[in-house]
Every structure is written in structure tokens, then in C-alpha cells.
């Protein structure tokens, strides 16, 4: 258990010795640095250095009032709140500074994403910045994690077309359910405003990123068309499979979807003419 906690604390941003020292202070509050070094079996100078670092990081508090300096641990959740406030202030200052830097045009490269956290953060940013259209094709877990963002986008007038594996009630969004794709993992494809896309494949619990890329290059409009047509295909296929819809029902639904989601141009106009029944 101790090793597991030390590893988690290292993931939280502490060094190995800092993690050990934090756990020792937690186990023996109001201990001196010398006592902590004895508990850890580490040289006192190294222990004092780790404790000072923990104080600077807000992980422990030092009592300077007594003759011997003693330490007490700050709860992890309180540390998170402190860091969150500090990060919010840093973000504001950094963004203010970045606004003053001239921004050259993007090189439209394809960028590899390195973690599930990065995938979700990038996806949430794309959704928040969308102004016209969002198309997503995703398995259940990534769809649920991004659902609040999709609904917020729809509320501000963005058209949101979602293709998932199981029906979900997301007000304001066009949700089309299909079938389980059958692969071992969770997929997320997200395209916004015909110009930006993200593709990620993760483990079923979304703890491991197997592959993930993001780009603003020329492929985005092609991906939009492909995944939009895939969603429409599944909607019509499901209607045919249920056998309760007439050909007129299916045609009307396809016209509705195509009018709202079909891309502009000669292709859309030609297909629209084919779909609409001639006047009698």
C-alpha cells in the first residue's frame, strides 16, 4: 500500500523522497525534521531539503513558533484546491501575455497526443470553440464524458451531430445510435467547423491511450463528410431494420437529415433532387 501511495504522490508532482517524507509527516504530525529523517532512515540534510520543498509546494506546513521546527501535512484535496486557484491565476496571466504575441498561420501538421487526459482536454477545447458544426463518432464512455460540452454547444446554436453505440438523451443534439463496432477499446472521432479534427483510440476504461492525433489540416472536411454520411447511413439502416417505417417515412427522414447536415455544393443539390418525390 505504501509503495502504491508513494507512486500516486509522485504522479501528483512529488519526488520519491518528498512522497516518503509527506507520508511520514502524515503518520507522525508535529514531528521535527530530525525525527522524520529517523523514520525514513535517510540522511538529515536530504530530509530537510525534501521538507523545505514540500513546504514550498504547499504539501506540508511548518510550525516556526516552537524552538524546534515541526511539520504537519496538508490534506491532498486542500492542495488540489490551492493548485487550482494558482493555475487559474497563471492561465489568466499567460493568456494575457500570449495575446500580445503575433500568431503565425498554423503549419497544419498532424500532432500526436500523448495521454487520455490530453485527448479529453483537446476535445473539450474543440467543443467549446466550435461556432458552426460538431460531428462526433464515439463509443459510450468518451461520448458520456463529453456530453455536457455537446449540450452546451447546442444551447449556443452550434449544430451537433453525434453517432454513438447506444441511445442517449442529449437535448439539442442530433443523436444517432448504431451498433457496437466490435473492437477492444473506445474510439473517439471529433470534427468541428469543417476545419479541426481529433482521432483517438483508448482502452475500454479510458486509462490508456493507444493512439491519438489532432490536426487542423485539409483532411477535416473529408472526415466531416465521411462521418456525417456514416451517421445518416446508420439512421436509415435502423429505420429499415425496424420494418415499421414506410418508404415515404424513410425518404422524409433522409431529406430532413440531408437538408440539415449535407455539405453544400453540386453533390448536395443532385442528391436532394433524387430524394425528393416528383410532384403529382
N, C-alpha and C positions, 0 to 999 in steps of 0.2 A: 504493500500500500504506500509506504514512504517513497519508494522509487517512482511509483506512478504519480504521486503528488509532486515530487520534485520535477518530473518531466513536464507536467501540466504547468507548473510555475515557470519553467524555462520557456514554454510556449507563450506564457503570459508576458515574457520580456525580462525575466531574471536570469542571471548567470547561474551555473551549477552551485557555486559556493553561496551565492545570495539566496538561492532557493533553500539550501540546507539551513542557512542562518535564519531565514524567515520562519521555517518550521520549528526551529529550536526556540526562537523568541515566542512563538505561539504556544509552545508546550510549557515554557517557563517565563511567564510575563514578569516584567520588572527585574530582569536579570542584567547583570553588568556584562560588558564586552568580554571581560576575562572569563566569566562563568560560561558564556556562550562558546568561547574557544575551547574550554574544557569539555563541554557537552559534545562538540563536534570533533574533538581530537585534532584541531587544526592549529597552526601557529597563530599566536595572538595578533601580530601585525596584519596578517592576511584577513583574519576575522574582523578586526577593527575597520579595515578598508571596505569589506563587504557590508558591514553595518552602516557605515557612513553613506555608502552608495544607496542602501535601502532607505535611509532617511531622506536622501535627495529625491528618490523616486516616489516618496510618499507611501512606502510599504510598511514602515515602522515609524514610531515616534520616540524621540529621545527626551528623557527627563533630565534637564540640566540643573534642576534646583537642588538636588541632593549632592553630597560630597562625591559619591561615586555615580557616574553617568549610567543610567539604566534605560532599558528599551521595552517597548510594548508594541504588539503587532496591530496594524490597521486591517480591518476586515476586507477581504478581496472585493466584495461588492462596493464598498465605500471607495476603494481605489479606482474601480471602474468608473464611478460617477465623477471622481476627481479628474481622471484622464479624459473622460468625455467632455467635461467643461473646458479643459485645457485645449483639447483637439478642436473644439468648436471655435475657440478664440484664434487658434493657429490657422484654421481653414479660412476664416474671415480675413486675417491679415495676409495670408498667402494669395488668396483670390484677388484681393485688392491690389497687391503688387503685380500679379500676373496680368491684370487688366491694362497695366501700363506698358507691357512688353508687346512689341509688334508681333503679330502672329502670321507666319508664312503659311501658304497653302499646304494642306496635308499631302504627304507623298503617296497616299492611297495604298500603302503597303498592307500586307496581311500579318496581323500581330498575334503571336501565340500567348494564350492565357495560361497562368501557372497554377491556379488553385480554384476550388469551388467558390471560395469567398470572392475571388476576383471576378469570376463569371457572374455571380449574383449582383455584385456591386456594379459591374459594367451594364448588365441587363437592366437594373433599376434606373441607372442614369439614362440609358437609351429611352426607356419608357417615359421617364419624367420630362425628357427634352423633346419627345415626339410632338409634332404640331398637326399632322395630317392623318397618317395611317400607321397602324401597327398590325403586323401579321405574325402570329406565333404558332409553332407546331411543337408540342411538348408532351412528355409523359406526365403522369399525375402529380408527382411530388414537386418538380420545378414549376408546373402550372399553378399549384396551390401557393407556393412561396411568392410568386409574382402577382397573384390575383388582386391584391389590394391596389397595386400600381396600375394594373389594367383598368380597374373600375374607376380610379381617379382620372386616368387619361380619358376614358369615355365621358366622364362628367364634364370635362373641359372642352368637349366637342371633337375629340380625336376618334376616327373610325377604328374600331378594334375587332379584328377577325382572329378567333382562336380555334385551333384544331387540337382537341385532346383525345384521350383514350376513353374517358368516362364522362357522362354528362355533369356539368357544373352550372350552378346558377350564379352568373356574374352580370348583374344589371348593367345595361348599356352596351354590353359586348355581344357580338355575334359569335355564339359558341357552337361549334360543330363537333360532335363526338364521332369517333371512328372505331377502330378495333385495336387491340393490343398488337404492337408491331412484332413482338416475339424475341427481341434481343435482350441480352443480360445486362441491363443498365438503364439509366434515364437519359433521354435526349432532350435538348432544348435548341430550337432554331427560332431566332427572333430577327425580324426585319422591320425597320422603322423609316417612314417617309421616303421609301424607294432608294435610300442612299446609304444606309448603315445596316450591317448585319452581324450577328453573333451565332456561332455554331458550337455546341458543347455536348460532349458525351461523358456521363459520370456514372459512378457505381449506384446501385439501387438505393442506397441510403444517403446519397449525395455527400459522402465524406471524402471521396477520392475522385479527382478529375483525371479522366483517361485521355481526353483530347479536347482542346478548346481554342477557337480562333475568333478574332474580331477584325472588321475592316470597314472602310468607307469607300471601297473601290467600285469599279464599274459592274461588278457581279451582282450588286444589291438589287437592281431592277429585275434581273433574270431570276434571282431567287424569289423575289416577291411574286412574279408571275407563276413560277413553278409551285410554290406552296399555296398560293391562293387557289390555283386550279385543283391541286390535290384536295384541299378542303371542300371545294364545291363538288368534286367527284364523290367524296365520301357522303356528303349530304344527299345527293341524288341516288347513290347506290343504296343507302339505308332506306330511303323512301320506296325504292323499287322492291327491296327485300321485305318490307313490311306488308306489301300487297294490298294495302287499303287505300292507296292513292291512285287516282286516275291519271292518264297521260296528260290531261289538262292541268291537274294539280302539280305534276312534276314539272311541266313546262313553265307554269306560272312561278314556281319556286326558283327555278333556274334563271328565269328572266329577272326576278327580284334580286337574286344574288349577283347576277352579272351586271345589272344596272348599278349596283352599289359598289362592287368590288372589281369589276372588269377594268383593265387598263385602257386608256384612251388610245385611239388610232384606228386605222383601217380594219385591223383584226377584230376589234370590239364591234365596230359598225357592221361588219359582214356577219358575225355570229349572231348579233342582235336581230338582223333581218331573218336569219334562218330560224331562230327560236320563236319569233312572233308569228301567230297564226294569220294567214291572209284573211282580210275582211270578206265576209259572205255577202 
